[in-house]
């Protein structure tokens, strides 16, 4: 019996004190970049304890897409993964954490606006919560700076290993280990490999493994050779999603059993259960690496990419009882829908032209219904109408059964305009401008209409802005000029003149005051 105890202690000592790096065929490609700034000298000759270190975060940057993966390792048995959607410091997130009622440890966070955070090591409970709160502050302040990373490094230093990584939507990242911290920029096509020791940290090109970033990150993770008790790989693909309510950002989540075979191990039996937003996945349903199981998606409903219904063009100003046109475009429909246009009272519907589908018009309700077939490409409609009343009008448009609506305003007036312009008295090189106002007989600025300005033999055309006027800079030699400003459009004709005086700039030498 005494001999068996001694033998057990020798085996345990060998496994836990200094297990060397596992010989795995991990492609030795490490992208170096000049943008990384190290804020603390790296400790040489790290004492690596692979049987305790465990865990790895990986991040891929792509066009309008981020893929985040976390490999859960560790000697603890029975502790699975819990993944939940929640509000976190005022933003919506997906969070992965260890599934145990007795201890707290978050693995990863993906925010609705595209930030990712990963953490590994032994900093349970208060330490993990502190790191999480520092990450929340960094995201809130949009600040990946040395001060925050140094605070996290000091927490990890207590345990002598561990990692932290944070990346913003544009690729800027910060990383902290127990002995160093630094920042950098992740370019499209690059992948960060962040285990619990700096000496295993890499930045690689993911497309050497697969053109699909989700498949690539799973393969890269399986060859990362710092983990000894390898369990699961959870992968999150943050990108746009076509949904019943339009195009939103969201995540697709995948689970993989990292069986260890790509690094010379056999850890398939260590896989644990997963809860994704309350749905349970038993260990035996999770496929072996490099396979993956789709476990679900989460749509961030506050992060809409583009509207479904879009205003393309409109006659912003029209004459009473004359035709005007409004041009709409609908896109990203995953099923057939009906677009509804409430034209308002005192308006006559003339006709509509559609690129797809058909329409009906309810004259009593002044409402047009457009039945649109499903498609991701564009669906267009041009509505022609007449307004019988002077003043502001509005068309209220929406997609039936979708949270999608659009109000379009236009102004109807009668024939006739008034134009005015200021006189300009300025020094040469000064900043005073010639301003022109165009109004109807009801003193309403005619926004969007173009006026002409002729001065010194040259005519310029400017559009009346939403502020109610158009203007030009005066870049002329000193002298007195007459400017003619005029309007000749669908609303009538009007013109006036303006006096422009440009005075020479005075320079002097040896002047006493």
DADA-V946709 format. One record per residue. PHI is phi in degrees with one decimal (NA if undefined). Layout:
PHI  PHI
//
This chain:
NA  -63.5  -63.5  -65.8  -64.8  -64.0  -62.9  -62.4  -64.8  -64.1  -63.3  -62.2  -60.0  -66.8  -78.4  -107.6  -88.3  -144.3  -87.9  -70.5  -60.9  -78.7  -79.5  -119.2  -84.1  -88.2  -55.5  -85.2  -113.9  -129.9  -72.2  -103.2  -139.4  -80.6  -86.0  -77.1  -119.1  -89.6  -104.5  -151.7  -63.5  -75.9  -67.1  -79.6  53.4  -58.8  -87.9  -95.0  -115.7  -65.1  -70.5  -109.9  -67.2  55.7  64.2  -158.2  -107.7  -136.4  -138.1  -115.4  -106.0  -141.8  -59.0  54.7  -156.0  -132.1  -114.0  -121.6  -132.5  -135.7  -97.4  -88.9  -119.9  135.7  -78.9  -65.0  -110.8  86.2  -87.2  -91.4  -121.2  -121.5  -124.5  -135.4  -94.0  -160.0  -92.6  -140.9  53.7  87.6  -128.9  -91.0  -142.0  -110.9  -122.8  -106.9  -146.5  -72.7  -92.5  -153.6  -78.7  -100.1  -139.5  -115.2  -158.1  -91.5  -97.2  -153.7  -137.4  -121.5  -93.8  -64.3  -101.8  96.4  -80.9  -130.8  -136.7  -133.2  -146.7  -143.7  136.7  -122.1  -82.7  -77.1  55.0  -59.9  -65.5  -64.7  -64.7  -65.5  -61.3  -61.8  -69.4  -63.6  -61.7  -60.7  -66.0  -61.0  -69.1  -59.3  -88.9  50.9  -140.9  -98.4  -123.3  -57.5  -60.1  -65.5  -64.4  -65.4  -60.9  -69.7  -57.6  -66.7  -69.2  -62.9  -61.9  -62.7  -101.3  70.4  -164.1  127.3  -145.3  -145.3  -139.0  -139.6  -138.8  -88.6  -62.5  -92.5  106.4  -69.6  -135.1  -134.1  -134.1  -131.3  -119.1  -70.1  -128.6  -166.7  -153.6  -161.1  -125.5  -173.0  -126.9  -95.1  -85.3  -56.6  92.3  -103.7  -131.2  -89.8  -116.5  -124.6  -88.0  -86.3  -126.7  -59.3  -64.1  -100.8  -68.4  -142.5  -129.1  -128.6  -89.9  -71.0  -70.8  -74.4  -103.9  -169.2  -75.0  -89.0  -63.7  -68.0  -63.2  -64.0  -68.5  -67.3  -65.7  -58.4  -62.6  -69.8  -95.1  -67.9  -109.6  -95.4  -90.3  -112.8  -103.3  -83.4  -118.6  -118.6  -116.3  -102.8  -122.0  -125.7  -106.1  -90.3  -164.4  -79.7  -132.6  -79.1  -122.2  -63.5  -109.3  118.4  -100.0  -128.5  -79.1  -165.6  -126.5  -106.4  -113.1  -133.1  -119.1  -138.2  -87.0  -79.5  -78.0  80.4  -67.7  -76.5  -125.1  79.1  -118.6  -135.0  -118.8  -59.0  -77.2  -85.9  -58.2  -120.8  -74.2  -136.7  -113.4  -113.1  51.0  91.0  -88.3  -91.5  -125.1  -73.0  -55.8  -75.4  -97.6  -89.5  -72.5  -72.8  -58.4  -95.4  -70.7  -147.9  -113.5  -71.9  -105.3  149.9  -129.1  -138.4  -100.2  -87.1  -72.6  -89.1  -111.8  -81.9  -77.5  -140.7  -66.5  -78.2  -106.8  -129.7  -85.4  -95.6  -162.2  -156.8  -78.5  -65.8  -131.1  -141.7  -95.3  -59.1  65.1  -115.5  -71.2  -130.5  -124.9  -127.0  -113.6  -115.6  -133.6  -115.3  -145.9  60.9  -106.3  -91.4  -150.7  -63.9  -137.5  -117.8  -92.7  -117.1  -124.9  -87.2  -79.9  90.8  -77.8  60.1  -132.3  -106.0  -78.4  -98.7  -168.4  -143.9  -121.9  -119.5  -81.2  -145.6  78.2  -138.8  -137.8  -132.3  -127.7  -99.2  -67.9  -67.5  -93.0  53.8  -128.1  -106.7  -115.7  -117.2  -87.0  -114.0  -71.0  -69.0  -178.5  -85.1  -80.8  -76.8  -127.2  -115.5  -144.3  -118.5  -104.2  -110.0  -146.8  -127.3  -105.7  -101.9  -138.7  -72.5  135.3  -82.8  -127.3  -144.1  -109.2  -100.9  -116.7  -156.5  -100.4  -60.8  71.1  -119.0  -84.2  -147.3  -150.0  -151.6  -104.2  -123.7  -105.9  -149.0  -122.1  -115.6  -138.8  -101.7  -73.5  121.5  -138.1  -125.8  -123.7  -146.7  -148.8  -83.6  -77.2  -120.6  -130.8  -143.8  -83.5  -59.6  89.0  -73.7  -103.2  -64.6  -122.2  -91.3  -109.6  -125.1  -112.4  -129.4  -133.3  -89.5  -74.7  -104.0  61.1  -95.1  -58.7  -94.3  -63.6  95.2  -78.6  -102.1  -118.9  -105.4  -130.8  -108.8  -150.6  54.6  82.7  -124.2  -110.2  -116.9  -117.8  -132.8  -99.1  -66.9  -81.6  -65.6  -80.0  100.4  -151.1  -119.5  -151.5  -135.8  -79.2  -106.5  -117.4  -123.2  -66.6  -60.4  152.6  -114.7  -127.6  -112.6  -104.5  -105.8  -115.0  -152.9  -133.7  -142.3  -141.1  -68.0  -94.4  134.6  -130.1  -161.5  -155.2  -160.0  -126.0  -139.8  -94.6  -117.7  -113.0  -114.7  -95.3  -67.1  -77.8  -93.5  -117.7  -148.8  -125.8  54.2  -90.8  -105.3  -120.1
//
